[in-house]
Amino acid sequence: GVQHEHTIYIYYPGGSSPTITPPLPHAALTSNGRIVAHIISIMSPKLSSPDLPLNVQSLISQAKDLFEKSFGDDDEQAKRTNLPIHCASAPGRVNLIGEHTDYTGGYVLPLAIGYNTVCYGRGGIVKYSGPTASNICRIVSTNNSIVEFNVSPSLSPSSTNKWINYVQGVMLQYLPDLKTEETFVLDMAIAGDVPLGSGLSSSASLEVATAVFLESIMEQHDDDVAYSSGATKTTNMSPKEVKMERAVRCQRAENVFCNVPCGIMDQFVSSAGCHEKLLLIDCRSLDFREVSMGSDGDNSEIDAPVLVVANSNVTHDLGAGEYPIRVRQCKEATEILSKVNPRIQSLRDVSMDDIDDAVSLAGLEGVLLQRARHVVSENKRTVETSDALERGDWEMVGRFMNESHSSMKNDYEVSCDEIDLLVELAQNFDGVYGSRLTGGGFGGCTVTLVEKECAGRLMHYLIREYEKKTGKKCTCFETSPGDGAKAISV
């Protein structure tokens, strides 16, 4: 029998290529038009519930193997065998519409996708007696070597292993829930398949998976802990409130410890994502509404279009460069707008009439005018898109997506030549309703709403034409809304 994971390559030499849909979320077309399906755990022991997607099972297996290879035989791990095994996963996301609105308290409409980060390892809560081996944390990932540290309020960000800051920052958000003399101790291995720097929120996926891992430790340690996803009976928090609180902590970790001024969308949908539902999130109140595709209209689910994501493989770094500049420009525009309308606290409060007044009365112009115009129009488009989705008005959804990309390209200036090419190719393809940049921009991915029967041909076309015109390779996959983060029994 086959005992290890395998990759099975299924070749389609010509013609239109069939589409692979979940539970193979990272099945993708390659540049030669072939479809690659990653099949895992064939005839091997199941580490989790059989209803978990195959790629999550594969990530659990990878993380478990990495954990045993990294920590299985050393002396410190021998002392920690009394600590229970924990496992958690959290997804990446695609934002259908509502870009660069979350950090101004606006509306967003994302969905959790099938790409995930998995954390696997041993962990517990111990008395802190200074930086000693007995309370050290050791973290390893499939992309990085082991990092060791002690968790205390004096922990500072790493300048050499920046990836670990996303883990450490989250741990510091949960540390105040413990008793004064307590801290976390853990050995943890991380595996993920969210493409790094793609605009699909690999960082939020890592943060939220870490948070659920810590909540699992807290649940087993003490029924009276101040907060944990497993202790809602003692905190009187509803499951919805738990997901919101987790997202807030993870966003704060990225803002404060990683110095990335992001909004809350990525962490929120990774925490609260729902199968077959998008989330319309009010980033001011943190309330959200689940949105179906076509549930209020006459269109059946069979007739509903699908979403295709194209990764330009142009990576970005949101902690540097243009992203923080956009955040500052929104604040500067808000200050000007508040002079003509005192009720304005953020761009969420602004109407197009306010912008017109600020142009004529307060000198709002140039770049600040462009930034404000994008955010105000994007908030309106996002709410209207959610209504159109539920009606099954795909033409209207596509129109809003196209308008959103134009606004991001011209007013917010976060697109690039490669992304614009992918959007143009998709918008002019038969069966496509709309296409736009998704994510923070400066590279990353596009999202396209397309008739289901056209999705395979569209992906093949994008890959071929993108490479022909840029000399670069892109990857494409079809996706649908998936579940958010979860603790996994292993």
Disulfide bonds with the S-S distance in Angstrom:
none
